[in-house]
Amino acid sequence: MLLAFDVGNTNIVLGVFDGEKLIRSWRMKTDRNKSVDEYGMLIHQLFEYDKLDMKAVTDVIISTVVPPVLYTLQHLSRKYFRTKAIVVGPGVKTGMVIKYDNPKALGSDRIVNAVAAYHKYGGPLIIIDLGTATTFCAVNEKGEYLGGTIAPGLKISSEALTEKTSKLPKVEIEEPGKVICKNTIESIQAGLVYGHVGLVENVVGRMKKELAPDGGPVTVVATGGMAGMISDSTSVIDHIERDLTLDGLRLIYKKNR
């Protein structure tokens, strides 16, 4: 079996594959201070709860945008799974040409998502990852990664609003169903959610013009924790793929095993 780690700034998503089938996935908080054994015991509990055998894991692949956690997971792979992990980065085959000024500066999660989305839908393609940051990535019909856009995510925007104002409270990020709101909580929720919808629609519209100046079709795929909420309020998203990054890690593993 393959154990795949997608390490984000807020959460670590890990999944177990048996061949091409994703058997189980979990989400845990990213903690730069956790030791190898703390992560090991937590993963052991997850496996035990779902009646999975850690000894059945033969390979590990890691994508991370949090460098301090990388060494910990590499050590964990050797200690608990007796294998050297594949780390998505320079030197790893992805099957995708990167047209970025400095490919080493590109977050590995963006490449992994692009690989998975292009494999499933072809191009031209826009991939939106609605996580801690909201990223937009463009892939052309040849399967070349062209670049994209990075914006603050919904949670970052919410935290900034609370921290930088004296009276505005922290709110749950929910869709209020209207923009003419009669209380502060709903007013903030409307600004956060519908403002982000506007961001998504604007960036997607501009990207489509750059990808297909002739007005041809461009597929838009969304992933990340906020994808469902944003998708409910806009028609520009064609597909939601909650396990996109894990699927991309599996595909990259196949090219490098």
C-alpha angles and dihedrals in degrees: 000000000000123000113203125194124198106187114196131175092260106023142020113221114197129181139183120222128196100196106310095338120099102220099183140347133195139188124218134171116268107243118181090192099055115111127229091258094048090055089042094054092046092052090046089056092049091051092045093049091054093042094245125146115233089203089066090067108099101166138033130198125188134197115182140170090185108076096190090063094050097075090048093053093044089054090045090053092054096042102042103025101027093228138106109247122233108235117204107235142082112354095023117116113239101162089232128108110229114217094187122128091236112015091189089064092056116103111248091225090063092055092045091052091048092051092051096044094047091047090055103035109016121218162354087043143165119205119197119194110193102195135112085322123024109233130187119200129188126210122181129220090269091059094252118148105231103180134258150199135293124205135168111275125236094263093049090050091049093049092047091052092053096043097046098046130065102216108024112105129220110262139192110257102245136142108254094196095234142051099213094075127179100205137046097246095055091040090058092044091051092049093049099044102035092038088056091047088055090050091051094047093047097048093044091050092051093045092051090055091052095044097043112019089172091061095252122157120287120186117224118205124184131197137164136078096295097043096101095050094048093043090056090063102045140047097210094087113084101182138016115210111183094181096042096122094047090049089050091051090053091051093049091047089056090055093050108034 
